[in-house]
Amino acid sequence: MNITRRNVLLGATAAAALGPIAARAQTSEVVIGVIYPFSGASAQMGVDAQKSFETALDIINKNHDFDLPLAKGEGLPGLGGAKIRLVFADHQADPQKGRAETERLITQEKVCAVIGTYQSAVAVTVSQICERYQVPFISADNSSPSLHKRGLKYYFRAAPHDEMFSAAMFNFFDAMKKKGTKIDTLALFHEDTIFGTDSANTQLKLASERGYKVISDIKYRSNSPSLSAEVQQLKAANADVLMPSSYTTDGILLVKTMAELGYKPNAIVAQNAGFSEKALYDAVGDKLEGVISRGSFSLDLAAKRPMVGMVNAMFKEKSGKDFNDLTSRQFMGLLVMADAINRAKSTDGEKIREALVTTDIPGEQTIMPWKRVKFDELGQNNDADPVLLQYIGGKFVTIFPPQAAIAEAVWPMKQG
């Protein structure tokens, strides 16, 4: 521990004996751990996440005229204007590395809260360590539905999970069928970690409940060097809709292999992940005109809520990119955690947890098309309404639900 941080902690401990007012006066910084992949195949996810968190940090630590939590004024007023400092850690997309790095953040860096992690498989181990040390964890962008069902007291997720996202997809299919579109058969294509497995299980259940036939259900090895055999199976099945649950490198390989083997599905409705990433569209976007992906965020919202465009411009200045489904959720993750720490008026884990439990942020005070941020007894926000986005002319437009849509869906997708 460096001397400055040690002095801050000692000062805060001594001040605690004098009461909460003195304690708040002594807290000059609040340290939050941020754990993402910063090396390996998913390193770009970590780079983009860091820019997103730094954008949120700017909103919190500096004075901004936005209707967002903690935007007006500098720092955390509940802790005497204390500023937030982020400590970034690299889990390398490895659950065991995530476990070790989280323990280091808590025991050595003395973080009072943790946010992560991109891969749901890593969130499993990270959240377990946070639970052991009674340090609140916000699952900013993990979508596996099983994560919030493990009985953890310190686990919170403001964003939707894949049961919510997949339900939106099937609601869309139902609406399209009512208009006369033929959607009877589905092909599921999913990687073999908890993200892909949970996604496919959810989609199988919904297909059965809604009367759709899954004629191909293919699980493949994450980061596989070849997907030729799998794509041949998809081509032979020729379902009405292909539904991939794939991270970026796998998504790129899938699209390239489909082009090589002449497989042109009628429609692709993707479970986000790689299909929300600029890197994928830079590589194979010319083959994906009309692809549909689910999301939490739509830049179209800026037309109704100008603040969204201004915050996006701040992020774009740092990253060179617009917010996407992942980076917008990461941004909100830090705002939600900071809001709770501010209301807790403390860096104590249990007090922050209690503040998170009572979180109630109106949707208008976010950059998302959500009703609100309010956690249920499992730590899940059920008011985070998903949207479906279609890639048209080099950008995403919102096509569903009707109250958020700015365009009708193009169906079938362009066969280029």
C-alpha angles and dihedrals in degrees: 000000000000120000095247094055092043090054091049091052094045090047091051091049092051092045091054088069089057094053138263097297093058091042091055091048091054097050104093097164139020115212119213125182120226116193122192140136107279096165136037128035094329097046093116089061089059093046091052092044091053090054090049094051091046088054091053090045090055090052092051102039097041133048116266131168095228129124092239130115110280094356095121112069127009126288127337112328091194088064098042095271095308113174124230120240120195124214112199123209130188117227093177090219088288117127093209092049086050090054093051095044092050090052089050092050091052101040102033107022091038095220116180094208140013132218127190171018132163095206112070091210089063092046088062094064096034092054091047091057091046089052092051092053094038092240116146116245126199114202094212102181108001111122105185106125094213093065096081094042098071098091095251116159096199099047119103133171122187095181130071123272128221096270088060093042093047092048088057089053093052092045086055092049090050091050092048092049090053087057090054101262114146108239111151108125131052135193117206119204116180142162120242104248124093091275096059095036095050091044093052093045090052092048093048090053093048092046090054093047094047098043102252122139118230103209096172127032110176125180115191135184112268112249090015115179092221136024098177097114092047093049090049088057091049091049092050092050092048095190121190090246131026112210112193125187101191140140120235104274091044091047092053091048091048094053093044091049092048089054092047092050096042096244110155111174120205090236140357118208107181133200091232113241104106091009090067095051126105090216091064094050092045088056103039108001091121087067095047106062105148099016113150124216132178120239150170096220138053124184085206085079088075089077090064097029110034091189088072091062092047093050089046089054090055090052093045091053089057099038108023088234140091119248113272133189093282102041093046090054090048091051091051092046092064093043091052093048093046091049090055094047089050093051091044088055084210145079091221110123097224093049091049089049091052090051092049089053090058096045113135113166116169115236090241088065092060135064090239135090089242128131092226146312108259124142127224124217090280094053095255125131106223094183095070099111114206125221133204118230129196124207105232126163094349098312141072122255126188113249103165147080098030094234090059099033122111095179141028117252117264105227129211099029119243113278102220 
